[in-house]
Amino acid sequence: MPKIKTKSGTKKRFKVTSTGKVMMFASGKRHNLTKRTKKMKRSAKGPTVMAKSDSVIVKKYINMKLR
């Protein structure tokens, strides 16, 4: 059987911590920031921990063993 390739988009967007949690950045902070409210820009600041149900899908794309 051939090896399964990692999804390169997932590799760039998410990081897995040593405890197995998936860290992600909020969407909507790349461009067109003049349209966004100050509250939205503040709330999207910094990385956040992804929900456990969604992290299962991301780990499958990264080819990580599920815990």
C-alpha positions as CSV (number, residue, x, y, z in Angstrom):
1,M,0.0,0.0,0.0
2,P,1.3,3.5,-0.8
3,K,1.7,6.1,1.9
4,I,-1.1,8.6,2.4
5,K,-0.1,12.2,1.6
6,T,-0.6,14.9,4.1
7,K,-3.0,17.7,3.0
8,S,-0.6,20.7,2.5
9,G,-3.2,23.3,3.3
10,T,-3.9,21.7,6.6
11,K,-0.2,21.5,7.4
12,K,0.0,25.3,7.0
13,R,-3.1,26.3,8.9
14,F,-3.0,24.2,12.0
15,K,-0.5,23.2,14.7
16,V,-0.9,20.2,17.1
17,T,0.3,20.7,20.6
18,S,2.2,18.1,22.6
19,T,-0.9,17.1,24.5
20,G,-2.7,16.5,21.1
21,K,-4.9,19.6,21.0
22,V,-5.2,21.5,17.7
23,M,-4.4,25.2,17.6
24,M,-5.9,27.4,14.9
25,F,-6.2,31.1,14.0
26,A,-9.6,32.8,13.6
27,S,-10.7,33.6,10.1
28,G,-11.1,37.1,8.6
29,K,-7.8,38.7,9.6
30,R,-5.9,38.6,6.3
31,H,-7.2,41.5,4.3
32,N,-10.0,44.1,4.0
33,L,-9.7,44.9,7.7
34,T,-11.2,48.3,7.3
35,K,-14.6,46.7,6.8
36,R,-14.3,44.7,10.1
37,T,-15.4,46.2,13.4
38,K,-12.9,46.7,16.2
39,K,-14.6,44.1,18.3
40,M,-14.3,41.5,15.6
41,K,-10.6,42.2,15.1
42,R,-9.9,42.0,18.8
43,S,-11.8,38.7,19.2
44,A,-9.9,37.1,16.3
45,K,-6.5,37.9,17.8
46,G,-4.1,35.1,18.7
47,P,-4.5,31.3,18.3
48,T,-7.3,29.4,19.9
49,V,-7.9,25.7,20.7
50,M,-10.1,23.9,18.2
51,A,-13.2,21.9,19.4
52,K,-12.5,18.2,19.9
53,S,-15.0,17.1,17.3
54,D,-13.4,19.2,14.6
55,S,-9.9,18.3,15.6
56,V,-10.5,14.7,14.8
57,I,-11.0,15.7,11.1
58,V,-7.9,17.9,11.1
59,K,-5.7,15.1,12.6
60,K,-6.9,12.7,9.9
61,Y,-5.7,15.2,7.3
62,I,-2.3,15.5,9.0
63,N,-2.1,11.7,9.2
64,M,-1.7,11.8,13.0
65,K,-2.6,8.9,15.2
66,L,-5.9,9.7,17.0
67,R,-5.9,9.7,20.7
